Amino acid sequence: MTELLDDPGWARLLAAARRSLERSGGSLDGTVSVSTPTEAERLVVIGVTGAHRSAAAQRLTVPLADLDRFLREAHGSGLTELLSAARPLRDRPGDLRREAVARDALLALAREGRHAAAGWHQEWLEGMRRDGTLTRVIRAGLPFPDVVKVLNSLPAAGEPMPVFAERILDDTKALGDGAVRGLVLRALAVWQGVAVPANTEQERALWESVGVVPDALASQILVLNLPAVGGLVGSWLTQARDAGVPVRVTLHQLRLAPLRLPCDEIFVCENPAVLSAAAAAFGARARPLVCTEGTPSAAAHHLLGYAPHARLRWRNDFDWAGLRLTGAALARYPRAVPWRMTGEDYLRAAGAGPALLGARAASPWDPSLAEALSRVGRAVMEERLLDDLLADLAPVRR
């Protein structure tokens, strides 16, 4: 009987019947039809229904019950048996119910996690539920519990990625590629209030923002005139300071030997242009300055950890990401204070800058700043404040 599936008069009719049965969970209550029927199809419909159909008809409709009855009388097996002999019929309503149960189980698992009460965590879950990602996770059989395990273990403390992956997932390469990594990165992007990373450098910065280090050599911090004592890196920083030359230090280098940073105050900026201008203007006389180049790297946090008693004068660009980064720094470092990050500073520099992008952020150290950004709607990069910043970085007169 399966030869009917390839018969020119039956093929389209039976394909439509398969779609209907799969959509309805096997119900024979509906009808199926073929449009612009061929002569062979018209004759089949007449034979099934016992009713004449005009050769001019543009659509022929057949009750599924009639089709089932005809097949049983003519071949001894019904419609469901015929279609299942070629390929099992899907129970799509049943599939949807099972997926809903599985989706609820994933959500319940995630909602028991360490960060479940955080707004970003709820936003991440809702986004995946809304755009169908959770359903795709279920259909592909992806190990979502591993994603929850990773998130529950963050932030880490500057741990190399293979070591972290081995500790949490028993596989050093578990986060190097694949679906778990992608799902975790999506969660981290919501957590940190940034776009999902589009390249390796953005991925590295995102991992480092939660204390996981993909590459200790790639994690760097740009430094100008930072006094340092101890080990090879201490001697490099001292020589660079004597010459007034900016220097990059990697996390790998910083881990070679402990440092001591004997200074009372360190300025922290976001853009290399500020550090470059300070080096050009003041050379070895410029006040100690480090540049994060965006999200502070693991190297940046490691270096600043060697100066627990120094006052950190911290600033970022005037945009939503900059407010989040400054807020995170003030929360992380007890002696950190904002550096020209007030509403007044912003309004004095605000003009025809780029439009603000992303979700609004707070500025608890000066609520008027977030209010001003929201009202003006323009970002202000550090370079526009360069004269004021250089005045702060000028050598102190004795």
N, C-alpha and C positions, 0 to 999 in steps of 0.2 A: 504493500500500500504506500510505502514511502516514495514510490516513483511519482506520486501525485505532486510532491513538493517541487519537482522540476518540470511538471507538465505546463505548457504555455497557458492553458485554460484555467489552471488551478493555482499557479505559483503566487500571483499577487494576492489572491483571495486568502490563501492560507497564511501568507506573511502578515496580512492585516489581522487575521484571526489570532496569530501568535501575539502580536502587539496588544490586542485587546485583552486576551486572557492573562498576559503577564501584568498588565496595568490594573486589572480588576481582581487579581488573586485567583483566577480560574473560573470566574462567573460566566455562565452561558446566557445571561439575561440581555446582553447587548446585541448590537448589529455591527456588521462590517460592510464596507463598500469598496468598489473600484471605480475610478474616474476614467473617462474616455476609453471604455472597454473595447477590447478586440472582439472579433466575431467568436473566437474560441471561448473567451470569457463569458460572452453573452449566452452561449449555448450551455455552459456549465451552470450559470445562475438559473436558467430556465429549468434545467434538469433537477437542480437542488430544490427549487421553490415550487415547481409544477405550475408556474405562471408565465405567460408570454411576456417577453420584454422586447420593446421596439429596438430596431437596429439604429435608430436615431438617438437613443437615450445616451446622455453624457455621464451618467452615474448610475450604477446598479448596486442595490443594497440587499443584504441577505441577513436574516436573523441567525445568530450563532446557534440557537437551538435547532433550527432547520438544518443547518450545515452538519451539526453533530448527528442528528437523526438520520440524514441521508447517508453519511459515512457508515453508521452502524448497520443500516439496512443493506447497503451495497457491499461493504467490506468486512463487516463483523467487528469493527473497532471504531470508537468515537474520535472526535476531534482532538481531545487531549492526548489520547494514546498515539495518534498519528504524529502530532507535533513533537511529543516527547521522545518518540522513537528516533528522531533525527538529532534532537538536542534538548536537554532538559528545559522545561519551562521555568522561568524565573517567577518567584512570588514577590513582585515589587512592593506591594503593601506590607508584606511580612518583612521584607528587607528594610523598609523605612522604619518599621516598629523596632526591629533589632538594632538598627543604627541609632535610633533615638535613645534606647536603653543604654547602648554603649557610650553614646555621647554624654548622657547624664552621669555615667560612671566616671568618665574622664574628668568632667567638671567637678564632681564630688571629690575626686582624688586631688585635683589642683587646689580646691578650696580648703583643703586640710593642710596646705603647705605653709611654709614659714612666712611667706610674704602675702598671705591671702587677704589680710586686712588693708593692704596698701592700695591706693587708688590706681597705680600703674598696673598692678596685677589684675585687678578687675577689668581694666580697660583692655589689657592683652587678651584675656579670656573672651570677653565680649566681642572683640574684633575677630577672633578666630571662629567663634560661633556664627557670627553674622556673615562672614564671607565664605563659609563652607570649608575652612581649613580643618576643623575638627572632623567633619565628615570624611574628608580625604585621608586624614590620619587613620580613621577607622577602616576605611576601604582598603588602604594600602598595608594595614597591619603594622604601622610604625610604633616603635617602643616609646609611647608617650610617658610612661612612668619614669623613664630615664631622664626626660626633660625636666620633670618635677624634681627628681633627685638632684640634678645639677643646680636648679634654681634654689632649692632648699639649702644648698651648700655655699651659696654666695651671699655677701662678698667673701672672697678669699683674701689671703695676706701675701700677695706678690708671689703666688705659687706658679711654677712652670706648668704650662698646659698639659704635657704628658703625665706629669706627676699628679696633677689634679684629676685628670681623666682616669688614671689608674686607681687612685684612692676612691673615687666616687662610683665609677662604672666598671672597674676591673679591666680596663682596656686603655692602654696608653694612646691609641689612635682614635678613640671614640669621638673626640671632638675636632679632629683634624678635617673632617669632611662628612657629608651625608645629612640625612634628614634631622637627626637630633641636633646637630650643630646649627642648622638653619632655623629650627624652631626656637632654640635657646637665643640665638642672635635676634630674632624678632622680638622676643620678650625683653631682652636687654635694651633694645632700641626704644621700646616704650618706657622702660624703667628710667633710662637716661634722658628721655625727651629728645631723641635725635632720629633721623631717618634710618631705615634699615641700610646697613653698609653696602656700598656698591663696589668696593675694591678692597684689596688686602690691607692697605694702610688704615682704612676706616674700621675694618674688622679688628685689627690689632688694637686700635685705640679703644674700641668698645669693650673688648675682653679685658684690657688693662684697667678700664674704669671700674670694674668689679673685682680687681685683684687677681686676675688670671693672666699670665704672661706667655703669649705664644712664642716669643723670640726675645731672649735677653739681649741679643746684639742689636736688634731693631728698636728696642725701647731706649729712647734717648732724652736728654734734657740739655738745653742750650743755656750756657752760663757766661756771665760777665763779672769779673772782679770779685769773685766769691772767695774769701779767705778760707783756707783749709789746711789741716794738719793731719798727717797719717798716710802711710803707704804710698804706692806709686801714683794713685789718682790725686792724693793730696799734693804731691810735688808738682804734678801737671797743672793743677789749678793755681798753685802759688806762682809758677812761672808765667802762666797766662795772665794772672792778675798783675804781676810786675810789668808785663808788656802791654797791658790794657787790651788784650786780644780775646775775643769771644772764643769759647771752646765747647764742643759737644762731648758729653759723657754718656756712656751706655750703662744700662743696668748691669751688664756683665762686668764692666770695669768697677762699678761701685761696690760690687760684692767681693772684690778681691781682698780688701782690707777695710776695717772700720775707719771712718773719718771723724774729725771734729771740726766744726765750723764755728770758729771763735768770732762771732759778730752779733751785734745787738739787733740788727734790722736787715731784712732782705726784701727787696721789691720783686713782685711777681707780675709779669705782663703776659699777654696772649700772643702778640704778633712779633715776629723776628724784626720787622722794620723798626720797632721801638728800641730794641736792644742794639741793632746796628747803628741807629742814630746816636744813641748814648755813647757807644764806643767811638764813633767818629768825632763827637763833640768834646768828650772829656777824657778818652783814653783810659789810662790807669787810674785817673782820679774819680771816675764815675762811681757812684754808690753801688753796692752789691745788687745784682739783678739776675733773675732767671726768667726764661721764656718758656711757657708750656706748649706753645704752638697749637693751641686748641685744648682738647681734653687732656688734663695732666696724665702723663705716662706713669708706668710703674717706676721708671727711673727718676722721674720728678719727685714722686712721693718718697722714694728711698733716700734721695739726696736731702730733701727737706727734713726727713726724720733724724738726720744728724745735727739739726739745729733746733732742738726742742725748746730752747729758751729765747730764740730770736723772734722779734715781732715781724710777722709777714704782712706786708702791705700788698694786698691782692686786688687785681682788677682783670676784667675781660672786656670784650666788645659789648657795646650797648645793643644787645638783641636778647631774645628769649633764652637762647642757649647760653649766652654770657651770664645772664642772671642766675640760671641754674648752676653753672659752674662756680660762680662766686659764692652762692649760697652753700654749695657742697663744701667748698674750701673753708668757709667760716665755721661750718659745723665740724669739720674734720680736725682743724688746727685751733686749739684754744687761744693761741696768741695771734691769730690772723685778724686783720681789720681791713675794711674796704679802702681801696686807693682810688680816689676820684670816681667813685661809683654812686653818686647821689643824683636825685632828680634835678638838682640845680646844675650839676656838671653836664648832664644829658641835654637839658634844654638850652644851655649855652652853646652847645655844639650841634644840636639838631638842625637839619636842613633838608636838602634834597637827596638824602641817602636812600639805599635800597629799601623796599618794602619789608616789613617784618614778616617772618615766616614761622610756622609751627605754632604749637600750643602756648598760651600765655603762661608766664612764670611769675612767681612772687619775688619780692625784694624785701624781706623782713627787716633788714638793717636800715632801710629807708623806703617805706611803702609808697612814697611819692614818686619814686623812680619807676616802678611798674605801672603806676597810674599814668605817668607822663608818656612812657613808651606806648601804652595802649591808646592814648589820646592822639599822639602825633603819628603813630603807625610807621615810623621810619627807624631803620637801624643806623647806628653810628659806630664806625670802626675806630679802633684806637688811634690810627694815624691822624685823625682829625683833631685829636687832643695833644698832638706831639709836642707842641711848644710848652704846654703846661706840664706834661710828663717829664720832659727834659729839665724843666726848672726844678722838679722834685728830685731828679737824679743827679743834679749838679753837686760837685764836691762841697762839703760843709766847710764854711769859712771858720777858721780858728781865731 
